[in-house]
Amino acid sequence: PAGSAASHEITPEQIAALADRLRERLQTEPDNAEGWAMLARAYNMLGRAEDAAPAYKRAIELNGQDAGLMSDYADILAVSNDRQLEGEPLKLIERALQIDPNQPKALSLAGTAAFNRKDYAGAARYWERILVNLPPDSPMLDQVRGSVDEARKLGGLPARSVPTATT
């Protein structure tokens, strides 16, 4: 039926209720890394960075090998700190890239941190690594290409010639 797709969309109220139930469950399962990660992501979806950050921290304490989780935590810390990636967020990004050198969010954040430091060549290198791994139909493709092109221009570098997953 045509209307059935809409019935599968989850509302913020439903996410909040799920997060509350999960938080209660984690009181009795404090070592459930997956539960803490789910709780952190739920709070993040709700725009509750102040609640998401400690949940991400706990999830990483329990599972320090999840590069995506580390990248999400770095992002939340930066958002909570006036969008500043330097300091703890950058340490988390570097750890994430040690675990998975192609983790897209970590590459994106590392590129942004480099760009903010006016290290345009570094920013372009990070962002070009994203391009190589993006599928050709990714909605992010044009945005990442634009970021690479801007960084290369500002850094006085030649135009992008890095192959993408589409070539």
Biotite code that builds the C-alpha atoms (Angstrom):
import biotite.structure as struc

atoms = struc.array([
    struc.Atom([0.000, 0.000, 0.000], chain_id="A", res_id=1, res_name="PRO", atom_name="CA", element="C"),
    struc.Atom([1.107, 3.515, -0.781], chain_id="A", res_id=2, res_name="ALA", atom_name="CA", element="C"),
    struc.Atom([0.725, 4.785, 2.797], chain_id="A", res_id=3, res_name="GLY", atom_name="CA", element="C"),
    struc.Atom([2.734, 2.015, 4.452], chain_id="A", res_id=4, res_name="SER", atom_name="CA", element="C"),
    struc.Atom([6.136, 3.673, 3.944], chain_id="A", res_id=5, res_name="ALA", atom_name="CA", element="C"),
    struc.Atom([5.167, 6.645, 6.101], chain_id="A", res_id=6, res_name="ALA", atom_name="CA", element="C"),
    struc.Atom([4.090, 4.361, 8.941], chain_id="A", res_id=7, res_name="SER", atom_name="CA", element="C"),
    struc.Atom([7.678, 3.072, 9.228], chain_id="A", res_id=8, res_name="HIS", atom_name="CA", element="C"),
    struc.Atom([9.172, 6.504, 9.904], chain_id="A", res_id=9, res_name="GLU", atom_name="CA", element="C"),
    struc.Atom([10.231, 6.901, 13.508], chain_id="A", res_id=10, res_name="ILE", atom_name="CA", element="C"),
    struc.Atom([9.364, 10.114, 15.330], chain_id="A", res_id=11, res_name="THR", atom_name="CA", element="C"),
    struc.Atom([11.636, 12.013, 17.721], chain_id="A", res_id=12, res_name="PRO", atom_name="CA", element="C"),
    struc.Atom([9.221, 11.080, 20.512], chain_id="A", res_id=13, res_name="GLU", atom_name="CA", element="C"),
    struc.Atom([9.653, 7.394, 19.696], chain_id="A", res_id=14, res_name="GLN", atom_name="CA", element="C"),
    struc.Atom([13.446, 7.774, 19.630], chain_id="A", res_id=15, res_name="ILE", atom_name="CA", element="C"),
    struc.Atom([13.337, 9.542, 22.998], chain_id="A", res_id=16, res_name="ALA", atom_name="CA", element="C"),
    struc.Atom([11.173, 6.762, 24.464], chain_id="A", res_id=17, res_name="ALA", atom_name="CA", element="C"),
    struc.Atom([13.542, 4.108, 23.106], chain_id="A", res_id=18, res_name="LEU", atom_name="CA", element="C"),
    struc.Atom([16.517, 6.018, 24.528], chain_id="A", res_id=19, res_name="ALA", atom_name="CA", element="C"),
    struc.Atom([14.848, 6.188, 27.952], chain_id="A", res_id=20, res_name="ASP", atom_name="CA", element="C"),
    struc.Atom([14.204, 2.433, 27.945], chain_id="A", res_id=21, res_name="ARG", atom_name="CA", element="C"),
    struc.Atom([17.736, 1.728, 26.769], chain_id="A", res_id=22, res_name="LEU", atom_name="CA", element="C"),
    struc.Atom([19.191, 3.997, 29.466], chain_id="A", res_id=23, res_name="ARG", atom_name="CA", element="C"),
    struc.Atom([17.223, 2.048, 32.093], chain_id="A", res_id=24, res_name="GLU", atom_name="CA", element="C"),
    struc.Atom([18.478, -1.254, 30.675], chain_id="A", res_id=25, res_name="ARG", atom_name="CA", element="C"),
    struc.Atom([22.070, -0.017, 30.774], chain_id="A", res_id=26, res_name="LEU", atom_name="CA", element="C"),
    struc.Atom([21.724, 0.539, 34.527], chain_id="A", res_id=27, res_name="GLN", atom_name="CA", element="C"),
    struc.Atom([21.684, -3.246, 34.844], chain_id="A", res_id=28, res_name="THR", atom_name="CA", element="C"),
    struc.Atom([24.019, -3.875, 31.864], chain_id="A", res_id=29, res_name="GLU", atom_name="CA", element="C"),
    struc.Atom([26.730, -1.224, 32.291], chain_id="A", res_id=30, res_name="PRO", atom_name="CA", element="C"),
    struc.Atom([29.234, -3.205, 30.185], chain_id="A", res_id=31, res_name="ASP", atom_name="CA", element="C"),
    struc.Atom([26.989, -3.435, 27.105], chain_id="A", res_id=32, res_name="ASN", atom_name="CA", element="C"),
    struc.Atom([29.132, -1.556, 24.551], chain_id="A", res_id=33, res_name="ALA", atom_name="CA", element="C"),
    struc.Atom([26.568, -1.903, 21.772], chain_id="A", res_id=34, res_name="GLU", atom_name="CA", element="C"),
    struc.Atom([23.843, -0.543, 24.060], chain_id="A", res_id=35, res_name="GLY", atom_name="CA", element="C"),
    struc.Atom([25.930, 2.518, 24.954], chain_id="A", res_id=36, res_name="TRP", atom_name="CA", element="C"),
    struc.Atom([26.665, 3.112, 21.255], chain_id="A", res_id=37, res_name="ALA", atom_name="CA", element="C"),
    struc.Atom([22.957, 2.870, 20.409], chain_id="A", res_id=38, res_name="MET", atom_name="CA", element="C"),
    struc.Atom([22.099, 5.250, 23.252], chain_id="A", res_id=39, res_name="LEU", atom_name="CA", element="C"),
    struc.Atom([24.745, 7.746, 22.122], chain_id="A", res_id=40, res_name="ALA", atom_name="CA", element="C"),
    struc.Atom([23.461, 7.683, 18.556], chain_id="A", res_id=41, res_name="ARG", atom_name="CA", element="C"),
    struc.Atom([19.859, 8.082, 19.728], chain_id="A", res_id=42, res_name="ALA", atom_name="CA", element="C"),
    struc.Atom([20.790, 11.139, 21.793], chain_id="A", res_id=43, res_name="TYR", atom_name="CA", element="C"),
    struc.Atom([22.767, 12.464, 18.828], chain_id="A", res_id=44, res_name="ASN", atom_name="CA", element="C"),
    struc.Atom([19.720, 12.087, 16.555], chain_id="A", res_id=45, res_name="MET", atom_name="CA", element="C"),
    struc.Atom([17.695, 14.026, 19.115], chain_id="A", res_id=46, res_name="LEU", atom_name="CA", element="C"),
    struc.Atom([20.282, 16.833, 19.167], chain_id="A", res_id=47, res_name="GLY", atom_name="CA", element="C"),
    struc.Atom([21.156, 16.104, 22.789], chain_id="A", res_id=48, res_name="ARG", atom_name="CA", element="C"),
    struc.Atom([24.951, 16.400, 22.601], chain_id="A", res_id=49, res_name="ALA", atom_name="CA", element="C"),
    struc.Atom([25.270, 16.795, 26.377], chain_id="A", res_id=50, res_name="GLU", atom_name="CA", element="C"),
    struc.Atom([23.677, 13.348, 26.844], chain_id="A", res_id=51, res_name="ASP", atom_name="CA", element="C"),
    struc.Atom([25.335, 11.756, 23.818], chain_id="A", res_id=52, res_name="ALA", atom_name="CA", element="C"),
    struc.Atom([28.917, 12.605, 24.812], chain_id="A", res_id=53, res_name="ALA", atom_name="CA", element="C"),
    struc.Atom([29.076, 10.519, 28.023], chain_id="A", res_id=54, res_name="PRO", atom_name="CA", element="C"),
    struc.Atom([27.321, 7.614, 26.269], chain_id="A", res_id=55, res_name="ALA", atom_name="CA", element="C"),
    struc.Atom([29.888, 7.724, 23.432], chain_id="A", res_id=56, res_name="TYR", atom_name="CA", element="C"),
    struc.Atom([32.692, 7.900, 25.986], chain_id="A", res_id=57, res_name="LYS", atom_name="CA", element="C"),
    struc.Atom([31.395, 4.802, 27.783], chain_id="A", res_id=58, res_name="ARG", atom_name="CA", element="C"),
    struc.Atom([30.926, 2.894, 24.513], chain_id="A", res_id=59, res_name="ALA", atom_name="CA", element="C"),
    struc.Atom([34.522, 3.661, 23.500], chain_id="A", res_id=60, res_name="ILE", atom_name="CA", element="C"),
    struc.Atom([35.811, 2.652, 26.930], chain_id="A", res_id=61, res_name="GLU", atom_name="CA", element="C"),
    struc.Atom([34.156, -0.727, 26.319], chain_id="A", res_id=62, res_name="LEU", atom_name="CA", element="C"),
    struc.Atom([35.017, -1.006, 22.611], chain_id="A", res_id=63, res_name="ASN", atom_name="CA", element="C"),
    struc.Atom([38.047, 1.079, 21.713], chain_id="A", res_id=64, res_name="GLY", atom_name="CA", element="C"),
    struc.Atom([38.354, -0.408, 18.225], chain_id="A", res_id=65, res_name="GLN", atom_name="CA", element="C"),
    struc.Atom([35.284, 1.137, 16.556], chain_id="A", res_id=66, res_name="ASP", atom_name="CA", element="C"),
    struc.Atom([36.559, 3.922, 14.283], chain_id="A", res_id=67, res_name="ALA", atom_name="CA", element="C"),
    struc.Atom([33.039, 5.071, 13.389], chain_id="A", res_id=68, res_name="GLY", atom_name="CA", element="C"),
    struc.Atom([32.071, 5.401, 17.033], chain_id="A", res_id=69, res_name="LEU", atom_name="CA", element="C"),
    struc.Atom([35.241, 7.390, 17.753], chain_id="A", res_id=70, res_name="MET", atom_name="CA", element="C"),
    struc.Atom([34.498, 9.692, 14.832], chain_id="A", res_id=71, res_name="SER", atom_name="CA", element="C"),
    struc.Atom([30.953, 10.267, 16.056], chain_id="A", res_id=72, res_name="ASP", atom_name="CA", element="C"),
    struc.Atom([32.256, 11.009, 19.565], chain_id="A", res_id=73, res_name="TYR", atom_name="CA", element="C"),
    struc.Atom([34.834, 13.465, 18.174], chain_id="A", res_id=74, res_name="ALA", atom_name="CA", element="C"),
    struc.Atom([32.076, 15.197, 16.229], chain_id="A", res_id=75, res_name="ASP", atom_name="CA", element="C"),
    struc.Atom([29.841, 15.501, 19.315], chain_id="A", res_id=76, res_name="ILE", atom_name="CA", element="C"),
    struc.Atom([32.722, 16.875, 21.400], chain_id="A", res_id=77, res_name="LEU", atom_name="CA", element="C"),
    struc.Atom([33.476, 19.449, 18.702], chain_id="A", res_id=78, res_name="ALA", atom_name="CA", element="C"),
    struc.Atom([29.808, 20.466, 18.458], chain_id="A", res_id=79, res_name="VAL", atom_name="CA", element="C"),
    struc.Atom([29.701, 20.885, 22.246], chain_id="A", res_id=80, res_name="SER", atom_name="CA", element="C"),
    struc.Atom([32.880, 22.988, 22.094], chain_id="A", res_id=81, res_name="ASN", atom_name="CA", element="C"),
    struc.Atom([31.806, 25.649, 19.598], chain_id="A", res_id=82, res_name="ASP", atom_name="CA", element="C"),
    struc.Atom([32.725, 23.391, 16.639], chain_id="A", res_id=83, res_name="ARG", atom_name="CA", element="C"),
    struc.Atom([36.401, 23.244, 17.642], chain_id="A", res_id=84, res_name="GLN", atom_name="CA", element="C"),
    struc.Atom([38.126, 20.056, 16.467], chain_id="A", res_id=85, res_name="LEU", atom_name="CA", element="C"),
    struc.Atom([41.488, 20.755, 18.114], chain_id="A", res_id=86, res_name="GLU", atom_name="CA", element="C"),
    struc.Atom([42.327, 18.928, 21.335], chain_id="A", res_id=87, res_name="GLY", atom_name="CA", element="C"),
    struc.Atom([40.401, 15.823, 22.374], chain_id="A", res_id=88, res_name="GLU", atom_name="CA", element="C"),
    struc.Atom([38.271, 15.605, 19.196], chain_id="A", res_id=89, res_name="PRO", atom_name="CA", element="C"),
    struc.Atom([41.400, 15.579, 17.014], chain_id="A", res_id=90, res_name="LEU", atom_name="CA", element="C"),
    struc.Atom([43.015, 12.889, 19.207], chain_id="A", res_id=91, res_name="LYS", atom_name="CA", element="C"),
    struc.Atom([39.925, 10.721, 18.712], chain_id="A", res_id=92, res_name="LEU", atom_name="CA", element="C"),
    struc.Atom([39.981, 11.368, 14.944], chain_id="A", res_id=93, res_name="ILE", atom_name="CA", element="C"),
    struc.Atom([43.641, 10.339, 14.772], chain_id="A", res_id=94, res_name="GLU", atom_name="CA", element="C"),
    struc.Atom([42.912, 7.151, 16.754], chain_id="A", res_id=95, res_name="ARG", atom_name="CA", element="C"),
    struc.Atom([39.975, 6.381, 14.459], chain_id="A", res_id=96, res_name="ALA", atom_name="CA", element="C"),
    struc.Atom([42.189, 6.757, 11.378], chain_id="A", res_id=97, res_name="LEU", atom_name="CA", element="C"),
    struc.Atom([44.796, 4.453, 12.931], chain_id="A", res_id=98, res_name="GLN", atom_name="CA", element="C"),
    struc.Atom([42.073, 1.799, 13.293], chain_id="A", res_id=99, res_name="ILE", atom_name="CA", element="C"),
    struc.Atom([40.495, 2.455, 9.883], chain_id="A", res_id=100, res_name="ASP", atom_name="CA", element="C"),
    struc.Atom([42.456, 4.752, 7.533], chain_id="A", res_id=101, res_name="PRO", atom_name="CA", element="C"),
    struc.Atom([39.405, 5.054, 5.242], chain_id="A", res_id=102, res_name="ASN", atom_name="CA", element="C"),
    struc.Atom([36.736, 5.842, 7.865], chain_id="A", res_id=103, res_name="GLN", atom_name="CA", element="C"),
    struc.Atom([34.719, 8.526, 5.995], chain_id="A", res_id=104, res_name="PRO", atom_name="CA", element="C"),
    struc.Atom([33.640, 10.639, 8.952], chain_id="A", res_id=105, res_name="LYS", atom_name="CA", element="C"),
    struc.Atom([37.142, 10.595, 10.465], chain_id="A", res_id=106, res_name="ALA", atom_name="CA", element="C"),
    struc.Atom([38.606, 11.635, 7.095], chain_id="A", res_id=107, res_name="LEU", atom_name="CA", element="C"),
    struc.Atom([36.002, 14.380, 6.770], chain_id="A", res_id=108, res_name="SER", atom_name="CA", element="C"),
    struc.Atom([36.711, 15.735, 10.256], chain_id="A", res_id=109, res_name="LEU", atom_name="CA", element="C"),
    struc.Atom([40.497, 15.456, 9.819], chain_id="A", res_id=110, res_name="ALA", atom_name="CA", element="C"),
    struc.Atom([40.174, 17.379, 6.554], chain_id="A", res_id=111, res_name="GLY", atom_name="CA", element="C"),
    struc.Atom([38.075, 20.044, 8.243], chain_id="A", res_id=112, res_name="THR", atom_name="CA", element="C"),
    struc.Atom([40.603, 20.382, 11.083], chain_id="A", res_id=113, res_name="ALA", atom_name="CA", element="C"),
    struc.Atom([43.437, 20.737, 8.561], chain_id="A", res_id=114, res_name="ALA", atom_name="CA", element="C"),
    struc.Atom([41.420, 23.271, 6.539], chain_id="A", res_id=115, res_name="PHE", atom_name="CA", element="C"),
    struc.Atom([40.725, 25.304, 9.694], chain_id="A", res_id=116, res_name="ASN", atom_name="CA", element="C"),
    struc.Atom([44.503, 25.382, 10.358], chain_id="A", res_id=117, res_name="ARG", atom_name="CA", element="C"),
    struc.Atom([44.962, 26.623, 6.768], chain_id="A", res_id=118, res_name="LYS", atom_name="CA", element="C"),
    struc.Atom([46.718, 23.341, 5.895], chain_id="A", res_id=119, res_name="ASP", atom_name="CA", element="C"),
    struc.Atom([44.889, 23.196, 2.573], chain_id="A", res_id=120, res_name="TYR", atom_name="CA", element="C"),
    struc.Atom([47.112, 20.473, 1.085], chain_id="A", res_id=121, res_name="ALA", atom_name="CA", element="C"),
    struc.Atom([46.437, 18.285, 4.125], chain_id="A", res_id=122, res_name="GLY", atom_name="CA", element="C"),
    struc.Atom([42.708, 18.945, 3.913], chain_id="A", res_id=123, res_name="ALA", atom_name="CA", element="C"),
    struc.Atom([42.685, 18.028, 0.220], chain_id="A", res_id=124, res_name="ALA", atom_name="CA", element="C"),
    struc.Atom([44.572, 14.778, 0.933], chain_id="A", res_id=125, res_name="ARG", atom_name="CA", element="C"),
    struc.Atom([42.058, 13.696, 3.597], chain_id="A", res_id=126, res_name="TYR", atom_name="CA", element="C"),
    struc.Atom([39.047, 14.594, 1.484], chain_id="A", res_id=127, res_name="TRP", atom_name="CA", element="C"),
    struc.Atom([40.477, 12.950, -1.644], chain_id="A", res_id=128, res_name="GLU", atom_name="CA", element="C"),
    struc.Atom([40.677, 9.684, 0.316], chain_id="A", res_id=129, res_name="ARG", atom_name="CA", element="C"),
    struc.Atom([36.915, 9.961, 0.831], chain_id="A", res_id=130, res_name="ILE", atom_name="CA", element="C"),
    struc.Atom([36.339, 10.458, -2.904], chain_id="A", res_id=131, res_name="LEU", atom_name="CA", element="C"),
    struc.Atom([38.214, 7.271, -3.794], chain_id="A", res_id=132, res_name="VAL", atom_name="CA", element="C"),
    struc.Atom([35.846, 5.233, -1.613], chain_id="A", res_id=133, res_name="ASN", atom_name="CA", element="C"),
    struc.Atom([32.502, 6.925, -2.311], chain_id="A", res_id=134, res_name="LEU", atom_name="CA", element="C"),
    struc.Atom([30.066, 5.041, -4.531], chain_id="A", res_id=135, res_name="PRO", atom_name="CA", element="C"),
    struc.Atom([29.282, 6.856, -7.799], chain_id="A", res_id=136, res_name="PRO", atom_name="CA", element="C"),
    struc.Atom([25.679, 7.531, -6.730], chain_id="A", res_id=137, res_name="ASP", atom_name="CA", element="C"),
    struc.Atom([26.587, 8.972, -3.327], chain_id="A", res_id=138, res_name="SER", atom_name="CA", element="C"),
    struc.Atom([24.777, 12.216, -2.509], chain_id="A", res_id=139, res_name="PRO", atom_name="CA", element="C"),
    struc.Atom([28.015, 13.363, -0.831], chain_id="A", res_id=140, res_name="MET", atom_name="CA", element="C"),
    struc.Atom([30.101, 13.179, -4.015], chain_id="A", res_id=141, res_name="LEU", atom_name="CA", element="C"),
    struc.Atom([29.541, 16.763, -5.232], chain_id="A", res_id=142, res_name="ASP", atom_name="CA", element="C"),
    struc.Atom([29.999, 18.226, -1.753], chain_id="A", res_id=143, res_name="GLN", atom_name="CA", element="C"),
    struc.Atom([33.309, 16.405, -1.183], chain_id="A", res_id=144, res_name="VAL", atom_name="CA", element="C"),
    struc.Atom([34.546, 17.281, -4.680], chain_id="A", res_id=145, res_name="ARG", atom_name="CA", element="C"),
    struc.Atom([33.724, 20.939, -3.989], chain_id="A", res_id=146, res_name="GLY", atom_name="CA", element="C"),
    struc.Atom([35.619, 20.826, -0.687], chain_id="A", res_id=147, res_name="SER", atom_name="CA", element="C"),
    struc.Atom([38.662, 19.241, -2.355], chain_id="A", res_id=148, res_name="VAL", atom_name="CA", element="C"),
    struc.Atom([38.587, 21.799, -5.169], chain_id="A", res_id=149, res_name="ASP", atom_name="CA", element="C"),
    struc.Atom([38.333, 24.709, -2.708], chain_id="A", res_id=150, res_name="GLU", atom_name="CA", element="C"),
    struc.Atom([41.205, 23.378, -0.559], chain_id="A", res_id=151, res_name="ALA", atom_name="CA", element="C"),
    struc.Atom([43.392, 22.840, -3.648], chain_id="A", res_id=152, res_name="ARG", atom_name="CA", element="C"),
    struc.Atom([42.651, 26.350, -4.917], chain_id="A", res_id=153, res_name="LYS", atom_name="CA", element="C"),
    struc.Atom([43.365, 27.995, -1.547], chain_id="A", res_id=154, res_name="LEU", atom_name="CA", element="C"),
    struc.Atom([46.535, 25.933, -1.194], chain_id="A", res_id=155, res_name="GLY", atom_name="CA", element="C"),
    struc.Atom([47.779, 26.892, -4.649], chain_id="A", res_id=156, res_name="GLY", atom_name="CA", element="C"),
    struc.Atom([47.681, 23.251, -5.738], chain_id="A", res_id=157, res_name="LEU", atom_name="CA", element="C"),
    struc.Atom([46.821, 21.978, -9.224], chain_id="A", res_id=158, res_name="PRO", atom_name="CA", element="C"),
    struc.Atom([43.240, 20.932, -9.897], chain_id="A", res_id=159, res_name="ALA", atom_name="CA", element="C"),
    struc.Atom([42.113, 17.557, -8.615], chain_id="A", res_id=160, res_name="ARG", atom_name="CA", element="C"),
    struc.Atom([43.212, 14.590, -10.711], chain_id="A", res_id=161, res_name="SER", atom_name="CA", element="C"),
    struc.Atom([42.575, 11.895, -8.115], chain_id="A", res_id=162, res_name="VAL", atom_name="CA", element="C"),
    struc.Atom([40.408, 9.083, -9.435], chain_id="A", res_id=163, res_name="PRO", atom_name="CA", element="C"),
    struc.Atom([37.126, 8.495, -7.669], chain_id="A", res_id=164, res_name="THR", atom_name="CA", element="C"),
    struc.Atom([35.181, 5.280, -7.333], chain_id="A", res_id=165, res_name="ALA", atom_name="CA", element="C"),
    struc.Atom([33.338, 6.370, -10.506], chain_id="A", res_id=166, res_name="THR", atom_name="CA", element="C"),
    struc.Atom([36.446, 6.208, -12.732], chain_id="A", res_id=167, res_name="THR", atom_name="CA", element="C"),
])
